[in-house]
Amino acid sequence: MDITVEDGSQISEKAVEELKKHADMIECECPAKLMEILEQVREFTRYTEECIEKYPEDKTTHKWLKSSSMNIDQLLSTTLIQLARYEGFINEDNEIVEREAAQ
């Protein structure tokens, strides 16, 4: 599986799920914590989308919040990919490395 940032901004949900399977390959919980934060950011993004429709008088504010949330998602996505490379979860071609090869 290719683990990349989609549309130049986000790592796919499928890629995050795949990385979760390999996050226990290192002793610390940093990858798991980052993925947890990413999930919370994505939940907030979905929430702001609902607010845009639900509260039209605050549409500008919620669009700004959504945009900011998506920027955070982009940063977290890129950070996760880089961490996965550093820790050997994925190779230079952004493909998952089998556990035996990574350890």
C-alpha positions in Angstrom: 0.0 0.0 0.0 1.2 3.5 -0.9 1.2 5.8 2.1 1.1 9.4 0.7 -0.6 12.7 1.4 -3.6 12.9 -0.9 -4.4 16.0 -2.9 -1.2 17.5 -1.5 -2.8 17.9 1.9 -4.0 14.8 3.8 -3.1 11.2 4.5 -6.0 8.9 3.7 -8.1 7.2 6.4 -7.0 3.9 4.9 -3.4 4.8 5.2 -3.9 5.9 8.8 -5.5 2.5 9.6 -2.5 0.8 7.9 0.0 2.8 9.9 -1.9 2.0 13.1 -1.2 -1.7 12.5 2.6 -0.9 12.6 2.7 1.8 15.3 3.5 -0.7 18.0 6.9 -1.5 16.3 8.5 1.2 18.4 8.4 1.4 22.2 7.0 4.9 22.6 3.5 5.8 21.8 4.3 8.9 19.7 2.8 7.5 16.4 -0.4 6.4 18.2 -0.7 9.8 19.9 -0.3 11.7 16.6 -2.9 9.5 14.9 -5.3 10.2 17.8 -4.8 13.9 17.4 -5.3 13.6 13.7 -8.6 11.8 14.3 -9.7 14.6 16.7 -8.8 17.2 14.1 -10.8 15.4 11.4 -13.7 15.1 13.8 -13.6 18.9 14.4 -13.4 19.5 10.6 -16.6 17.5 10.1 -18.2 19.4 13.0 -17.4 22.8 11.4 -18.9 21.6 8.1 -22.1 20.9 10.0 -22.0 24.3 11.6 -21.6 26.0 8.2 -25.0 24.6 7.2 -26.6 24.9 10.6 -25.6 28.4 11.5 -25.6 30.4 8.2 -25.1 33.7 10.1 -21.7 32.4 11.3 -20.7 30.9 8.0 -17.6 33.0 7.6 -16.3 32.0 11.0 -16.9 28.3 10.5 -15.3 28.3 7.0 -12.3 29.9 8.6 -12.2 27.3 11.4 -12.6 24.5 8.8 -9.7 25.9 6.7 -7.5 26.2 9.8 -8.4 22.6 10.8 -7.5 21.4 7.4 -4.1 23.1 7.7 -3.5 21.3 10.9 -4.5 18.1 9.2 -2.0 18.7 6.5 0.8 19.3 9.0 -0.1 16.2 11.0 -0.4 14.1 7.9 3.1 15.2 6.7 4.5 14.6 10.2 3.1 11.1 10.4 4.6 10.2 7.1 8.0 11.5 8.0 7.9 9.7 11.4 6.9 6.5 9.7 9.9 6.8 7.4 12.2 7.6 10.3 11.0 4.6 12.2 11.1 2.3 9.2 7.3 1.7 8.8 7.4 2.9 5.2 10.2 3.1 2.6 11.3 6.0 0.3 8.5 5.0 -2.1 5.9 5.4 0.7 5.1 1.7 0.8 4.5 -0.2 4.1 7.6 -2.2 5.1 6.8 -5.7 6.3 7.5 -6.1 10.0 10.3 -8.6 9.5 12.2 -6.3 7.2 11.6 -3.2 9.4 12.9 -4.8 12.6 
